[in-house]
């Protein structure tokens, strides 16, 4: 800060508090709603303070008996979401670190072609090619399976680029020393490159976990068997009831629970999260 | 494209290392994209048994179809509204946090977490707030004499998805603007202050021009986000309605192809969307290359 102006500092805090309130407001209301009974919410006058049904509502969401509308239990959907997020994170990191290693440390025919093929995936989000991709997955018999849910989302140009950029900054001398010592490429990769990439890998894990957790369109397409529903689809289905009132108190409790894991990851791993975000998306 | 000065002499290994990523890319990206291009030039019979080449017919029909042109226009309005709203808020918050020395980190933590909220949940939250029977905001608007109903009023529905989409994106823009602000050289600001220019003038003559690369980058990323990642918001809240008022392009591809089974038209729409993404990505990549130093 260049000069000290109490009024500007006051204004700054005012802007920030307003921003925080604005950002938190929908979640606050959702939390309030999740602690009341259904009757309270449809009564017309909306409560703005927590009610006394917190434990009751959340147990009802989490208990298997709450399954309705052909939905599986909340815990099963949470496990599906978790599995999907973890497989995507792990898979993306493994395949992209291997291909970045190949592109940076070897010279071979078709290297440029491989680079461009990977680069193109950056341009084709699943949203623009849903029908043909769905068809491929169906033809391979991968509908309603974990591979079908995750493998098409695993190829990732951004992660490959991140590792490529990082490898370019690793001093050449390290690799030369390794060669002089007689270690082959795989040993060099395992003993030197991998340990050096630890922070990058961790930062990417944070971002990719969130990416996997919040997927919506793809699970919607490939899973028709409720046993493979993820949380995001389940929540949507809880609202799309054909007859009768939406159980808003339960939907909001479910939404709060589904928000928790990735939000906690962001808050607890803030340093890694910011690093992962700014380095992958640039 | 560079490699290292020295490399490992190995003929087979690099292909093995690349194989997993290339196989997935070819099977799930390149092949389907090619299929989309192919079927955008074909018409399938109703049972999907045979297809005949029809040239640019699907494209010609699309570009004359008022529903498609409407959707194109609505997507543009949506993208610009979300981008402008979330970038303006993100910048304001970043400028404020950047002024603070001690409490900046706390505010950052309190502002970044919406990034981790799934679009579908963001949609549900705002839908609940605006719900005509139970929503808090709908209730307050009612007190002000505005009868909010996004089930019937297309403008209301559009405002709903713009707010939900922008709410989720503010934290992203905030982080990048903050990073941009922190890389503005302090000496410049101090020199200007010594010359007697106040905080407002300094912001507009020094800080904002220096932020222009970040702003440009964020603009592209945000447009990309609004065009594709907002599918879940639309599907969870308005489902494209009322009367197509919130049918953005990506929703229309899904709607016509997956639900309507009009494959030729849906493929042509996919190809047009791909062209849009390619243009956006190329611009984004040029920016990236300029920024990255080895």
Interface residues (C-beta under 8 A of the other chain):
Chain A: X1 X2 X3 X5 X8 X9 X12 X13 X15 X16 X19 X20 X22 X23 X24 X26 X27 X29 X30 X33 X41 X42 X46 X48 X94 X95 X96 X98 X99 X101 X102 X103 X104 X105 X106 X107 X108 X111 X112 X114 X115 X117 X118 X120 X121 X122 X123 X124 X125 X127 X128 X129 X130 X131 X132 X133 X134 X135 X136 X137 X140 X151 X152 X154 X155 X160 X165 X168 X169 X172 X175 X176 X179 X184 X185 X186 X188 X210 X213 X214 X216 X217 X220 X221 X232 X235 X236 X239 X248 X251 X252 X255 X258 X259 X262 X263 X265 X266 X267 X270 X273 X274 X277 X278 X281 X282
Chain B: X1 X2 X3 X4 X5 X6 X7 X8 X10 X11 X13 X14 X15 X17 X18 X20 X21 X22 X24 X25 X26 X27 X28 X29 X30 X31 X32 X33 X35 X36 X39 X89 X92 X93 X96 X97 X99 X100 X101 X103 X107 X108 X109 X110 X111 X112 X113 X114 X115 X116 X117 X118 X119 X120 X121 X122 X124 X125 X126 X127 X128 X129 X131 X133 X134 X135 X136 X139 X167 X170 X171 X172 X175 X176 X179 X189 X190 X193 X199 X202 X217 X221 X228 X229 X231 X232 X235 X236 X250 X253 X254 X257 X258 X263 X266 X267 X270 X273 X274 X277 X278 X281 X285 X288 X291 X292 X294
